[in-house]
């Protein structure tokens, strides 16, 4: 496992003891396979990040904890690492803790380990449940500021939320849906990854209330708990389409859009309008292929930059600023895709 990094630096990146890292690097045994993976990942992260930043000045170690499909966690990782050179006066180093699905107790365990290991800050995307709220309280009590990203935990002790106004995003989706469907008949499928993420709940509320006010004749059919993963999403969509032959449009709040389109195709059904969220690699390709009508997007690089700056301000590394405003909601179609695409 060749590398140019001191054991102390690898241990800090991995959140492990120097003795454990030394055992892994020298093949002495007595460590779990998962621990070996953490060391390898730490070396890979250090290698990527050293090409983008000079390790001088004040350094902040920030933990990014997210329950989200891989396509979105990859977009967040790429956005953060692209922003590293500009996050001055401090240098930001990052540890990533990503899970596509996870029991709440596993996420709580990750947050509690960060309390024990120490960190300068946590950027968090997690379900809005009491156990997570309590874990955030323990982080803050330990002097570790928490910033929620994309989805909020408003009852927690988090320092700030960074992301879009999700209710406004849902209302925007309803406006587009109604305009594009026009007078054509048909019901709309709304798809959530989970009912425990506040951002999705707020998007659904904004969508439903606007549809009810503007297009009361159009029925909404909801599916949830697909976790944005193609395998589970496909079965949920297929079952919904079989139950309701009048579904002809989709508002995808939680992802799994390739699977959703495949379910329509396999049943020989048309999806006349499809509005989704986030310009990840899947949605970028689907827009290029004109299989999505529009994607409601927000600048992830701007969001992660702001999240890091909030952490820096918490440690007096930057001057105080006013309240964090919601990110701008961008409506992206096949005809106005940004030049620089997520990797």
C-alpha positions in Angstrom: 0.0 0.0 0.0 2.5 2.6 -1.3 1.9 6.2 -0.3 3.8 9.4 0.6 1.8 10.3 3.7 2.9 10.2 7.4 1.1 7.6 9.5 -0.2 10.5 11.7 -1.8 12.2 8.7 -3.5 8.9 7.5 -4.7 8.3 11.1 -6.3 11.7 11.3 -7.9 11.3 7.9 -9.3 7.9 8.7 -10.3 8.8 12.3 -8.2 5.8 13.6 -5.3 5.5 16.0 -1.8 5.6 14.7 -1.2 2.1 16.0 -4.1 0.7 14.0 -2.9 2.4 10.8 0.6 1.1 11.4 -0.7 -2.4 11.7 -2.7 -2.1 8.5 0.2 -0.6 6.5 2.7 -3.1 7.7 0.3 -6.1 7.4 0.6 -7.1 11.1 -3.0 -8.4 11.2 -5.4 -8.1 14.1 -7.6 -5.5 12.4 -11.0 -5.9 10.7 -11.4 -5.9 6.9 -13.6 -2.8 7.3 -10.8 -1.0 9.1 -8.4 -1.9 6.3 -10.9 -0.4 3.8 -11.0 2.8 5.9 -7.2 3.2 5.8 -7.2 2.6 2.0 -10.0 5.1 1.6 -8.1 7.7 3.7 -5.0 7.3 1.6 -7.1 7.7 -1.6 -8.8 10.8 -0.2 -5.4 12.3 0.8 -4.0 11.6 -2.6 -6.9 13.3 -4.4 -7.0 16.3 -2.1 -3.3 17.0 -2.0 -3.4 17.8 -5.8 -6.0 20.5 -5.1 -4.8 22.2 -1.9 -1.5 23.2 -0.3 -1.5 22.0 3.3 -0.5 25.3 4.8 -2.1 27.6 7.3 -5.0 26.6 9.5 -6.4 23.2 8.7 -10.0 22.1 9.4 -11.1 18.5 9.4 -14.7 18.2 8.4 -16.8 15.0 8.4 -19.5 14.6 5.7 -22.1 12.2 6.8 -24.8 11.3 4.3 -27.5 8.7 3.7 -28.1 9.0 0.0 -27.8 7.1 -3.3 -24.3 6.8 -4.6 -25.0 9.1 -7.6 -25.7 12.0 -5.2 -22.9 11.3 -2.7 -20.5 11.2 -5.7 -21.8 14.6 -6.8 -21.3 16.0 -3.3 -17.8 14.6 -3.0 -16.9 16.1 -6.4 -18.4 19.4 -5.6 -16.5 19.7 -2.3 -13.2 18.6 -3.7 -13.6 21.1 -6.6 -14.1 23.9 -4.0 -11.1 23.0 -1.8 -8.6 25.4 -3.5 -10.9 28.4 -2.8 -11.7 27.7 0.8 -9.3 30.2 2.3 -8.1 31.4 4.7 -8.4 27.9 6.1 -7.5 24.6 4.4 -10.4 22.1 4.6 -9.7 18.4 4.8 -12.7 16.0 4.6 -13.7 12.6 5.8 -16.6 11.0 4.0 -19.2 8.7 5.7 -21.7 7.7 2.9 -24.4 5.1 3.1 -27.1 4.4 0.5 -29.4 2.9 3.1 -28.7 2.4 6.8 -30.5 1.7 10.0 -30.9 4.9 12.1 -28.7 3.3 14.8 -25.9 2.9 12.3 -26.0 6.6 11.4 -26.2 7.5 15.1 -23.2 5.3 15.7 -21.2 7.2 13.0 -22.1 10.5 14.6 -21.2 9.3 18.1 -17.8 8.0 16.8 -17.1 11.5 15.4 -17.8 12.9 18.9 -15.2 10.5 20.4 -12.6 11.1 17.6 -13.1 14.8 17.3 -13.8 17.0 14.3 -14.0 20.7 13.4 -17.4 20.3 11.9 -20.0 17.9 10.4 -22.0 18.4 7.2 -25.0 16.1 7.5 -27.8 14.7 5.3 -29.9 12.4 7.4 -33.5 11.5 8.2 -35.4 13.8 10.5 -36.0 11.4 13.4 -35.5 11.9 17.2 -32.4 9.7 17.4 -30.5 11.8 14.8 -31.7 15.0 16.5 -30.3 13.7 19.8 -27.0 12.7 18.2 -26.6 16.2 16.7 -27.1 17.5 20.2 -24.2 15.4 21.4 -22.0 16.7 18.6 -22.8 20.3 19.4 -22.3 19.7 23.1 -18.8 18.4 22.3 -18.0 21.7 20.4 -18.5 20.3 16.9 -20.7 22.5 14.8 -23.2 20.7 12.5 -24.6 22.1 9.2 -27.4 20.2 7.5 -27.2 19.9 3.7 -30.1 19.5 1.3 -32.5 18.3 4.0 -32.9 20.0 7.4 -33.3 18.9 11.0 -35.0 22.1 12.3 -35.6 20.7 15.8 -31.9 19.9 16.3 -29.1 22.0 17.6 -27.6 22.3 14.1 -25.9 25.6 13.3 -27.5 26.2 9.9 -29.2 24.6 6.9 -27.8 24.9 3.4 -29.9 24.1 0.4 -33.0 25.2 -1.5 -36.4 26.1 -0.3 -37.9 22.7 -0.8 -41.5 23.7 -0.6 -40.9 26.3 -3.3 -39.2 23.7 -5.4 -42.3 21.4 -5.1 -44.6 24.3 -6.1 -42.3 25.0 -9.1 -42.6 21.4 -10.2 -46.4 21.6 -9.9 -46.4 24.7 -12.1 -44.3 23.1 -14.8 -46.3 19.9 -14.6 -49.6 21.7 -15.1 -48.3 23.8 -17.9 -46.8 20.9 -19.9 -49.7 18.5 -19.4 -52.2 21.2 -20.4 -55.6 19.8 -21.1 -54.4 16.2 -21.6 -56.0 13.8 -19.1 -53.9 11.7 -16.7 -52.8 11.3 -13.2 -49.4 12.2 -11.8 -47.1 9.8 -9.9 -45.2 11.4 -7.0 -42.2 9.4 -5.9 -40.3 9.8 -2.6 -37.2 7.9 -1.5 -38.4 8.0 2.2 -41.0 9.8 4.3 -38.3 10.5 6.9 -36.4 13.1 4.9 -37.7 16.6 5.6 -36.7 17.9 2.2 -38.8 15.3 0.4 -41.7 15.9 2.7 -41.6 19.6 2.0 -41.3 19.2 -1.8 -44.3 16.9 -1.7 -46.3 19.4 0.3 -45.4 22.2 -2.1 -46.3 20.1 -5.1 -49.5 18.8 -3.7 -50.8 22.1 -2.4 -50.1 23.9 -5.7 -51.6 21.1 -7.8 -54.7 21.1 -5.6 -55.1 24.9 -6.0 -54.3 25.1 -9.8 -55.3 21.7 -11.2 -57.8 20.2 -8.7 -59.1 17.7 -11.3 -55.8 15.9 -11.6 -55.2 12.9 -9.2 -51.8 12.4 -7.5 -50.6 8.8 -6.8 -47.8 8.6 -4.2 -45.1 5.9 -3.8 -42.4 6.0 -1.1 -39.6 4.0 0.5 -37.8 3.2 -2.7 -34.7 4.9 -1.2 -33.8 6.3 -4.6 -32.3 2.9 -5.6 -33.2 1.4 -8.9 -34.0 -2.1 -7.7 -36.6 -1.1 -5.2 -37.9 1.9 -7.3 -38.6 -0.3 -10.3 -41.0 -2.6 -8.4 -42.8 0.3 -6.7 -43.4 2.1 -10.0 -44.4 -1.0 -11.8 -47.0 -1.9 -9.1 -48.4 1.7 -9.2 -48.7 1.7 -12.9 -50.6 -1.7 -12.9 -53.0 -0.3 -10.2 -53.7 2.9 -12.0 -53.9 2.9 -15.8 -54.3 6.7 -15.9 -50.8 7.6 -14.7 -49.0 9.5 -17.4 -46.6 11.9 -15.6 -44.0 11.7 -12.9 -42.7 14.1 -10.2 -39.6 12.3 -8.9 -38.8 13.8 -5.5 -36.3 11.1 -4.4 -34.6 9.7 -7.5 -34.4 6.3 -9.1 -35.4 7.8 -12.4 -33.8 5.2 -14.7 -35.8 2.5 -13.0 -39.0 4.6 -13.2 -38.6 5.0 -16.9 -37.8 1.3 -17.4 -41.0 0.4 -15.6 -43.0 2.6 -17.9 -41.3 1.1 -20.9 -41.7 -2.5 -19.8 -45.5 -2.0 -19.4 -45.7 -0.1 -22.7 -46.8 3.1 -21.0 -46.1 6.7 -22.0 -44.6 9.2 -19.6 -45.7 12.5 -21.0 -44.0 14.8 -18.5 -41.2 13.9 -16.1 -39.8 16.4 -13.6 -36.9 15.4 -11.4 -34.4 16.8 -8.9 -30.6 17.2 -9.0 -28.2 17.2 -11.9 -26.4 14.0 -11.0 -24.8 11.8 -13.7 -28.0 9.7 -14.2 -30.2 12.8 -14.7 -27.7 14.5 -16.9 -27.7 11.5 -19.2 -31.5 11.3 -19.2 -31.8 15.0 -20.1 -29.3 14.6 -23.0 -31.5 11.7 -24.2 -34.6 13.9 -23.7 -36.2 11.3 -21.4 -36.7 13.9 -18.7 -38.7 17.1 -19.2 -36.8 19.1 -16.6 -34.5 18.8 -13.6 -34.8 21.2 -10.6 -31.2 21.8 -9.7 -29.2 23.8 -7.3 -25.5 24.6 -7.3 -23.9 22.0 -5.1 -20.5 23.6 -5.3 -22.0 26.8 -3.9 -23.8 24.8 -1.2 -20.8 22.9 0.1 -18.7 26.1 -0.1 -21.2 27.8 2.1 -21.4 24.9 4.5 -17.7 24.9 5.0 -17.6 28.6 5.5 -20.3 28.3 8.2 -18.0 25.8 10.0 -15.1 28.2 9.7 -17.1 31.1 11.1 -18.1 28.9 14.0 -14.4 28.7 14.8 -13.8 32.4 14.2 -11.7 31.7 11.1 -14.0 34.0 9.0 -15.8 37.2 9.8 -19.5 36.8 10.9 -22.1 36.9 8.2 -25.9 37.3 7.9 -28.3 34.4 7.9 -27.9 31.8 5.2 -30.3 32.3 2.3 -31.9 29.4 0.3 -30.0 28.3 -2.7 -31.4 29.4 -6.1 -33.7 26.8 -7.8 -32.5 26.3 -11.4 -34.9 24.7 -14.0 -32.7 22.7 -16.3 -34.1 21.2 -19.6 -32.4 19.3 -22.4 -31.7 22.7 -24.0 -29.9 24.6 -21.3 -27.7 22.0 -19.7 -24.7 23.6 -18.0 -21.4 23.3 -19.8 -19.6 21.8 -16.9 -21.3 18.5 -15.9 -21.0 16.5 -12.7 -18.5 13.7 -13.0 
